Amino acid sequence: MLFVRPARLSDLDAIAHMARTAQPVLHSLPHDRAALEARIALSEDSFRAQVDFPGEEFYLFVLEDSVTGKLVGTSSIVAAAGYSEPFYAFRNDALIHASRELHVNRKIHALTMSHELTGKSRLAGFYIDPSLRGDAAAHLMSRARMMYVAMNRRRFTPEVFSLLLGVTDDAGVSPFWEAVGRKFFGRDFKDIEMVSGGRSRTFIAEVMPAYPLYVPLLPEAAQRVLGEPDPSALLAYEIHLEEGFETDRYVDIFDAGPVMTAQVDRTSSVAGNETRTVRESASAAQGAKYLVASQHGGEFRCALATLPEAVEAAGASAARHGAHVPAAAPLDAATRAALNVQDGEAVRCAPLYPETPQNEDESMGEAQ
């Protein structure tokens, strides 16, 4: 069984392997072993800390196979992006160029360097082992972060965002970088990606253009990829849409990948979140797939389980009389062990696949 938990220093070797092999590279996980060890230590301190408002905390999660103990995925949350240095992105502005004499009135899109996302909570570092089949593991790894946010609201801002990978070719070349970034840095995209520090390094402001870049003046290849996710990020893009994220007016400053934002209260993991009571079950229940999360002993765990609908799980009699009875979460032994919970304890649950009109449209022909 796969489950999500916080990373530990004992996971260093496995996380270092994922950081080295991830393609495209994960700039949120440094390749340098000492820097990565410090990153994991910061995560451990962040999970333990008593937090009243978001600050410099960093939360690193891993996806573990409970049978083999192997780590097969990772993701993270930055409590406040750009906490020590501004977080940079390009804002897509519409500028009006008009002349009454020539009877011209044109709306021209321009990219302006912005740090307006600074201070907002950010989802980052999403990686899934290519050997995993199906998309359930990817949904679990990605959405477990929002389950943690739902259970720890004071640690994060009311709005969260995620920066997805922009389009690159098989050699890792970004059309947007070649048109813009290379002109100012004179280096390959991968090199700058690794030293960018999550888009919060002062050299970005020092080197990148301070004036707007007029989109029509960019090569067509660069214009075509503005706000487009890389094919390898399409699944993550779909998962964010299902969660309730939307593409915003920002794009990544290096590869022009989409920046997706969401109001925490409106996300599926928060709006559809409910507390249930664990019940021992000899086998999996009948019903729908749910994300099930616990914080037993202060350690967060999240796994997938099939649960009955809420009204059915609460009991027909209680529903008829209007009694507020927590719905049951019948879990088999393997799931209880993964979540580290026992019969009678409370867990938080949210549907894995939210029923929304958007999902109904996408089911007719979405790319996985």
N, C-alpha and C positions, 0 to 999 in steps of 0.2 A: 504494500500500500504506500502511496505517495502522500507526504504531508509537509507542510511549511512550518519552519521554526526559525528563531533568530540564529544568526551565525555565531560560532564560537572560535576562539583562538586555535582550538584543536582541529578546526576545519581548514586551517591555513593552506596546507598542501593541495587539497581538493579545489579550493577557491582560486589559488594561484594557477592551477592547471586550466580552469575555466577562463580565467582572465587572459591567459596566453593564447588559448585556442579559439576564443570567440571571434567570429567574423561576421560583420565588420567589428572593429575593436570596441571595447567598452571603456570609454574614457573615465567612467566613474570607478573603475577598478584598476589601479596602477599595476604595471608589470613588475616594478621594483618590489622585491619581497619585503624589505623593511618598511616601505611605504604602505604596502598592502596590510602588513601586520598591524601597523598603527591605525589603519582604517577599520580593521575588525575590532581592535581594542576600543576605538571611539564608539563603535556600534554597541559593544557590550556595556560601556559606561552609559550610553544613551538610554538603552532599555532599562537599566537599573535606576536611573536618575528620577527624582521627583520633579516633574515639569509642570509649571502653571501656564506657560506660553512658549511658543516655538522659538528656538534659538539656533545654536550651532550643532544640534543633535543630528546624527546620521544613523539610520536604521537599516541594517543589512540582513536580508532573509535568505535562507537556502531551502531547496526542495530536496527532501531525503526519501529514499526508498527504505521503508521500515524493515524489509526482508533482508536486503543486502547491506544496508547502512551506507550505500553509495549516494553521493550528492550529484544531482542531475539538473540543477537549475539554481539561479540566483536572481534576486531583484532587490531594490532598495528604495528608501524614502529619504529625501533631504528635507529636514524640518523647515528650513528657511533658506531658499536658494540665494546664493550671494551674500551670506551672512557677514563675512569679513570683507569681501570685495564684490562689486556689482555683478549681477548676472546679465550677460549681454545677449541680445537677439536683434534681428531686423524686424522693424514694424512696417507693415505694408500700408502705406498712406496713399490717398488719392488726392493729387494736386490739380487745381483748376488753372489752366492757362487760357486766357481769353483776351480778345481784342475786338472792341466795338467797331473800329475802323475797318478791319478785315472780315468782320462777321464770323469770328472764330471763337469757339468755346469748346475746349477739349479737356477731358479728364484724363490725366496721366498718372499711372501708378509709379510710385517711387519707394525705395527701401531706405529707411532711416534707422541708424543704430540707436538702440533703446535699452535702458535697464529698468523698465517699468515692471518686469516680472520679479525683480529683486525683493526678497522677503517672503515670497509665496512658497508654500510647500510644493515639492516636486517629486514625482515618481521617476525613478531612474534605474539603470543597470539591469534591465530585463534580459535574461539569457536562459535558454532551454537546450538541453543536450539534444543534438540532432537525431540520436538513436530512439528517442521517445516517439511513439506512434499516436496519432489522433491529436485533437486539440484540447482535450479535457485538462491535461497537465499544464498547458500554457495558460488556460483560463485560471486554474488554481494558483499558479505562480504569480500571475499578474494581479488578480483580484484579491488575493490574500492581503495585499498591502492596504486596500481600501477597507477590508474587514478590520484590520488593526486600527486604521484611522477612525472607523465607526465606534470602536471600543475605547478610544483614547483621544477624544476630540480636543482636549486642551493642548495637546502636543503639536497640533497642526493648525494651519490657517483655514478660514472658511472657504477659500478657493484653492484648488490644487491644479497643477499643470504637468504635462509630460511632453518631452521633446523626442520625437521619433526620428529614426535614421532617414536621411534624404537619399536620393537616387545616386547610386554609384554603379560602374560597370564591373565586369568580372575581375578586372585588375585592381579594383578599389579606387578608380578614378572618378571624381565627382565633377560633372559638367559645370556646376555652379562654382565650385572651388577654382576650376581652371579659368573661368571667366572673371572671377573677382578675387578670391583669397590669394591665389598664386601671384597676382599682380602686385600685391602689397607685401606678402611674406617671402616670396621667392622660394618656397619649400613645398614638399609634397603634402597632400591632405592628411595622410596617415601620421606623418611626423607631428604636425600641429595638433591633430586630434588627441594624441597621447599626452601632450604637454599643456593642453588647454585648461585642465583642472575643472572640468564641468562648466566651461564658458564663463569663468569668474576670475580670469587673470588680467592684471592691469595691462599687459602687453597688447591685449585686444584693442583697448581704447587708444593705445599709443600708436598702433600700426594701421588698424582698419580706418577707412575713410570716415571723416566726421560729417561730411555733407551727404545729402540724399543721392542714392543711385537710381537714375531713371531706368525703369524696367525696359522700355522699348529700345534703349541703347545697348542692352545686353544681347549676346548671341542667342539665336533661337533655341539652341540646345539648353542653355541656362534658363531661359524663360519657361521652357516646357516642364522643367522639374521643380519649379517654385511651389512649395507646399505639398509636394508629392512624396509619399513614403516609398522607401526602397522595397522591391519585391520581398525581400527577407523580413520586412517589418509589416507586411500586410495583415498577418494574423494579429499582431499586437494592435494594429490600427483598428481592426474589427472589434477586438475585445474592449478597447477604449470606447468605441461608439456604443457598444452594448451597455457599458458601465454608465454612460451618460455624458461622456466627454464630447466636446465639439471642437472643430478646427477654428482657430482664432485668427486675428489679423497679424500674428507673428510667425516668422519662419526662422530656422536656425541660421546663425550668422556664418557658418562654414559651408554646409551642404544644402541649405534651403529646405531642410526637412520640416514637416508640419509641427507646429506647437499646438497641443490640444489642451483645453481648459475645461474645468467643471466646478460647479458649486457643490461642495461636499454634501449638503442637505438633499440635493437632487440626484445624487448618484444611486445606482441600483443597490449597492452594498449598504447604503445608509437608509434610503427610503424603504427598502424591502427587508430591513433587518428586524429580527424578532428574537426574543429570548425563549428557549425551550428547556425542558427538563430531561436529562438523560435517563433512558430506560434500557435495561439490559435486553438484548435480543440475540437469539441463537443464530439468526441469519439476517441478511439485508432486508429492509422493509420494502413494501411496494409504494410507488409514488414517483416523485420527481427528484432530480439531482439538486442538492443544496451544498453551499459552502457552509461548513460547520467550524466554528472557532471557539477556543477556550483560552483562559488566562489563569489556569490552575497554578497556584504557587507563584504567580507573577510572570510565568513564562508563557508567551503566546504560542499557540499551535493552531493550524488550520488544515482541514482535510475535506474531501468530498464524500458525501453519503447520500443514499436514496432515502427520502423521508416522505411520510404522508402529508397531505395538505394540512394547513394549520387548523382549520375547523375540525376536520376529521381527527387530527392528532389530539385536540383538546377534549374531544368527547362530544357526542351529539347532545347528551343531556345538559351539559354545562352550556352549550351554545343556545339551546332552547330557552333556558332560564336566564340567559344574559350574564351568567357568572363569569368572572375573570379568572380562568384557569389556564396556567401556562401550557402550551401545547407540548406534547411528548416528542422526544427525539430518540426513537428506538435505534440503538447502535450495536453492532456486533462487537465481539471481543477485540478484533484487530483494530477497528476504528477507535474504540475506547482507549486502547493502549497507545495508539498514535497521538491522540488528543490528551492523553494522561488525565482522563476523567473517570469517574465511577457513577454508578446508578444514583440518581437523585440530585446530581450536580447540574448547574445551569451552563448552557452553551448558547452562543449567538449564531443564528442561521440566516442565510439569504439565498434566494434561488440562484442557481448557477447560470441559467439562461433566462433572463428577464423577459416577460411577455410584453412586448411593446410593438406598436405599429411598424417601427423601423425594422425590427427583427423579422416581422412577417414579410416585408418587402425584400429584405436581403436574402431570405431563405430561398427565394426563387432563382437566385443566380450569383451568390456571393463567392468570391475567390477565397480559398483557404490557404 
